[in-house]
C-alpha cells in the first residue's frame, strides 16, 4: 500500500496508499492534527486507505483557554506596571534628595530677609529688641529622632523650638487656623518651656508631616516664603527601624511599662532596657507596602516645600557624626556652641534583637530595594 499526502509518501510491506485528488475524497475522510484511522474496504477505494481524522474541539475549552491566557497576561502586565511605579517613586525620592542637597545649594545663604525683629505683645524684648531673630520649622515624621534633635537645639542659649504645636487638632483645622498659630509662634508670643523670650535668636517649632502639613502644602509653603521661614527636613534613612520604634511606642501607650507611665523618650539606660522588653511583630504581608508609603510621603513633602530655604538632615548622620550640628547652626545663623541632650536611645544594636518575627521580615526584604534596612546602620 502506498500513501501520498502532497509532499509526503509512505511505504510499507503490506500497506498500499493512494493519492487521488482531494475532490475524490469522501466527506468522512479529512485531514487532522490529532488522530489517524484506517478506512476498511467497502469505501469507494478498493484497498485500505490510511486517513487522518479531525478531532472535534469543544468551543467551551477554547473559550476557557483564551480566558486563562488573558488573565495570565493581565496579571503579568499589572506586576510590571506596579514594579515600574515603585521604581519611579523611589527614583523620585533619590532625585529629590540629590537635588535638594544642602551642601551645594545657594538657597542656604542667609539674607536680610531672613532676619526679623518681632515685637511681641506678651513681653518687652528690652535690650534684645535690636537683635535679629531667625524663623525656622523642623519638618519630620514621628520616631525619626525629632524629639532628640529638638532638645539638642534647645540646649543653645539663643534657640527657642516650641515642640509639636500642631499635635493639637484644633490648631490645624484649616489653613486659617494654621496661619494664626504660626503668627503667634513667630511673634514670640507662644509660651512654652523652651521659650528664651527676649534673647531668642532663632525661634521655631517641630511639625510632623501628618499634622496638617500635607493637607495644606501650598498655603504653608507660601507662608514660609512670605515670612522667610527656614525649613529643616529631619528624615530617617532606615524606615524599618522607624517602623519598629513606632510599633513599640504605640504598644507602650497602653502597656505603660515604666511603672504605669508612658514615655516616648527616656533619660536613662535602665528605662531604655525596660522598654526593650517588648519586641513588636511586624506584618510581613503589608511590610513592602508600608515602607513604600513612607517613602512616598517624604518624597511628596520634599517636592511641596522645595521652593523654601531649606536643608535636609538625616538622623543616622547625626548619630554617626555629631559635627553635623555645626552645619545646622550655620544654617540658622547662630554662634557655634556645644549642644547636648539627656535623652537616651532606646533601640540599640541589630534589628534582629528587636523584632519578634525577624525571620519573616528578613525573608520579605531580601532581594528588594529595602534589603539594606536589615543591616546595622550605626
BELVEN-V156514 format. One record per residue. RES is the residue in one letter. OMEGA is omega in degrees with one decimal (999 if undefined). Layout:
res->{RES | RES}
omega->{OMEGA | OMEGA}
//
This chain:
res->{X | X | X | X | X | X | X | X | X | X | X | X | X | X | X | X | X | X | X | X | X | X | X | X | X | X | X | X | X | X | X | X | X | X | X | X | X | X | X | X | X | X | X | X | X | X | X | X | X | X | X | X | X | X | X | X | X | X | X | X | X | X | X | X | X | X | X | X | X | X | X | X | X | X | X | X | X | X | X | X | X | X | X | X | X | X | X | X | X | X | X | X | X | X | X | X | X | X | X | X | X | X | X | X | X | X | X | X | X | X | X | X | X | X | X | X | X | X | X | X | X | X | X | X | X | X | X | X | X | X | X | X | X | X | X | X | X | X | X | X | X | X | X | X | X | X | X | X | X | X | X | X | X | X | X | X | X | X | X | X | X | X | X | X | X | X | X | X | X | X | X | X | X | X | X | X | X | X | X | X | X | X | X | X | X | X | X | X | X | X | X | X | X | X | X | X | X | X | X | X | X | X | X | X | X | X | X | X | X | X | X | X | X | X | X | X | X | X | X | X | X | X | X | X | X | X | X | X | X | X | X | X | X | X | X | X | X | X | X | X | X | X | X | X | X | X | X | X | X | X | X | X | X | X | X | X | X | X | X | X | X | X | X | X | X | X | X | X | X | X | X | X | X | X | X | X | X | X | X | X | X | X | X | X | X | X | X | X | X | X | X | X | X | X | X | X | X | X | X | X | X | X | X | X | X | X | X | X | X | X | X | X | X | X | X | X | X | X | X | X | X | X | X | X | X | X | X | X | X | X | X | X | X | X | X | X | X | X | X | X | X | X | X | X | X | X | X | X | X | X | X | X | X | X | X | X | X | X | X | X | X | X | X | X | X | X | X | X | X | X | X | X | X | X | X | X | X | X}
omega->{177.1 | -177.7 | -175.6 | 174.8 | 179.6 | -177.2 | -173.7 | 176.7 | 179.9 | 177.5 | 177.0 | -176.3 | -174.7 | -174.3 | 178.9 | -177.1 | 178.9 | -177.9 | 176.9 | 177.1 | -177.1 | -179.3 | -178.7 | -175.7 | 172.6 | 176.3 | -179.3 | -177.7 | -178.3 | -177.6 | 176.3 | 176.2 | -167.8 | -175.5 | 179.7 | 176.4 | 177.5 | 176.8 | -176.1 | 176.3 | -173.4 | 172.3 | -177.7 | 173.7 | 176.3 | -178.3 | 177.6 | 179.1 | 176.5 | -178.4 | 178.0 | -176.4 | 179.2 | 178.5 | -175.8 | 179.7 | 178.3 | 177.5 | -179.9 | 179.0 | 179.0 | 179.8 | 178.6 | 178.9 | 178.4 | -179.6 | 179.9 | 178.7 | 179.5 | -179.9 | 179.1 | 178.5 | 179.5 | 178.6 | 179.9 | -179.8 | 179.1 | 179.7 | 179.5 | -179.4 | 179.6 | 179.3 | 179.2 | 179.9 | 179.8 | 179.6 | -179.8 | -179.5 | 179.3 | 176.6 | 179.2 | 179.0 | -179.5 | 178.2 | -179.9 | 179.8 | 179.3 | -179.1 | -176.3 | -178.5 | -173.0 | -176.0 | -175.6 | -175.6 | 178.8 | -179.4 | -178.9 | -176.8 | 178.6 | 176.6 | -179.5 | -179.0 | 179.8 | 179.5 | -174.1 | 178.2 | -175.9 | 178.5 | -175.3 | 178.6 | -172.0 | 178.6 | -179.9 | -178.0 | 176.5 | -174.3 | 179.6 | -175.2 | -178.9 | 177.6 | -178.3 | 179.2 | 178.3 | 178.6 | 178.2 | 174.7 | 176.8 | 178.8 | -173.4 | 172.6 | 174.6 | 178.4 | 176.2 | 178.6 | -176.2 | 178.4 | 177.7 | -179.7 | -178.7 | 176.6 | 175.7 | 179.8 | -177.2 | 174.7 | 174.3 | -173.4 | -176.4 | -177.0 | 174.0 | 175.4 | -163.8 | 173.8 | -178.2 | -178.7 | -175.4 | 170.4 | 175.2 | -172.0 | -176.4 | -178.4 | -179.0 | -177.9 | 178.7 | -176.8 | -178.3 | 179.7 | 177.4 | 179.7 | 179.5 | 179.3 | 179.2 | 178.8 | -179.5 | 178.9 | -173.5 | 171.5 | -178.4 | -179.7 | 177.7 | -176.1 | 175.4 | -179.6 | -178.7 | -174.4 | 174.6 | 178.3 | -167.0 | -175.1 | 176.1 | 175.7 | 175.7 | -178.5 | -178.8 | -176.7 | 175.1 | -172.2 | 179.0 | -176.3 | -179.4 | -179.2 | 175.6 | -178.1 | -174.7 | 177.6 | -178.3 | -174.1 | -176.9 | -178.8 | -178.3 | 178.0 | 177.2 | 178.8 | 179.8 | -179.4 | -179.4 | -178.5 | 180.0 | 177.3 | 178.3 | -175.4 | 173.4 | 173.7 | 175.3 | -174.1 | 177.7 | -178.6 | -176.1 | -177.0 | 176.7 | 176.9 | 178.0 | 179.0 | 177.8 | 179.9 | 179.7 | -179.3 | 179.7 | 179.7 | 178.2 | 178.1 | -176.5 | 176.8 | -178.8 | -178.5 | -180.0 | -174.3 | -177.6 | 177.3 | 177.0 | -179.4 | 175.8 | 177.2 | 176.2 | 179.5 | -177.0 | -176.4 | 176.6 | 179.2 | 178.3 | 178.4 | 179.1 | -179.8 | 177.5 | 179.3 | -179.5 | -179.4 | 178.8 | 177.3 | -178.5 | 171.8 | -176.1 | 177.4 | -176.5 | -179.9 | -177.8 | -174.1 | -178.1 | 178.2 | 179.8 | 178.6 | 178.6 | 179.2 | 177.9 | 179.4 | -177.5 | 179.9 | 179.2 | -179.9 | 178.9 | 179.6 | 178.3 | 179.8 | -178.9 | -172.7 | -179.1 | -178.4 | -178.6 | 169.7 | -171.8 | 171.7 | 177.9 | -176.8 | -180.0 | -179.9 | -179.2 | 179.4 | 178.0 | 179.7 | -176.1 | -172.2 | -179.0 | 179.8 | 174.9 | 179.7 | 177.6 | 178.3 | 178.5 | -179.7 | 175.5 | -179.8 | -179.1 | 179.1 | -176.8 | 175.6 | -178.4 | 173.5 | -179.4 | 179.3 | -176.2 | 176.7 | 179.4 | -176.9 | -179.9 | 179.9 | -176.1 | -176.1 | -178.9 | 177.1 | -175.6 | -179.1 | 179.4 | 178.6 | -171.4 | -178.9 | -175.4 | -179.3 | -175.4 | -177.6 | 179.1 | -179.3 | 179.7 | 179.9 | -177.9 | -174.1 | 178.9 | 178.1 | 178.5 | 179.0 | -176.9 | -177.4 | -178.2 | 179.4 | -178.3 | -176.2 | 175.5 | -177.1 | 173.2 | 999}
//
